[in-house]
């Protein structure tokens, strides 16, 4: 992993040098923007490099959705014969030129970057020896500058869970660190949820129980993971995560409009309406709500019955002879017709 740490450090230092020329090294609004922007542009650099793979990922996902009807046919045809089914599925992948692993590749490639940044920021701490400071291509002034770098007076190397003694070493205020870290964690959770929600809103909930379970884990499980683990991440890592999520939202919006899900995928999904809806009968209504519903139905039935009775009474009056009118003799009418005939 030493090569990853060195590469992450060099990209950060490059962008720090660029932004240090644009805005000399001083704080504005309690923030060393050179270092904050160095992390932001580290994310942008990684996403630009991975963008072609990201497009291939979406195309692979669309291809997988397009062959779902054929997959179902194979599952029905070879039900109970697992070995034959696997062979036929692999054959289908080759014929359709689909790589199911491509869908996860961009995420896997970003994991080393995240771990590398986490290690580098944890390495930045006061009291480090000169030799340790110069690891991964850092100079001593750059190392000390990064240790002292802040976002709204909270050091980017600090975390919500930092002890008072650790914060005292970098002359940081505990309350300020906790407030800034808490806001960033909230943004991290929100943007993580929105990236998954955006995808499900466009593609819908998968009707396959296993796939739907994965969708639910991605929508709710990962944000919960960020909630429980975000307090232990340095502020610089959370900046990376939030920036990455914001770029993902933009990329997904573009890709989902340029490469919409195939029409055949609609048969395997249900529309997103705030959460996965179970197919089947509706849940029975009980309690006070049930009584109110029943009373409302009874009143409607009584009104309908009264309206029907009134209509029948009105029809009866229309058919009855008017008072004083002469009765009609059907026999006489019939004889007159016979005479005329």
Buried (B, 14 or more C-beta within 10 A) or exposed (E): EEEBBBBBBEBBBBBBEEBBEEEEBEBEEEBBBBBBBBBBBBBBBBBEEBBEEBBBBBBBBBBBBBBBEBBEEBEEEBEEEEEEBEEBBEEBBEEEEBBEEBBEBBEEBBEBBBBBBBBBBBBBBEEBEEEEBBBBEBEEEBBBBBBBBBBBBBBBBBBBEBEEEBBEBBEBBBEBBBBBBEEBBBBBBBBBBBBBBBBBBBBBBBEBEEBBEEBBEBBEEBBEEBBEEBBEBBBBBBBBBBBBBBBBBEBBEEBBEEEEBBEEBEEBBBEBEEEBEEEEEEEEEEEEEEEEEEEEEEEEEEEEEEEEEEEEEEEEEEEEEEEEEEEEEEEEEEEEEEEEE
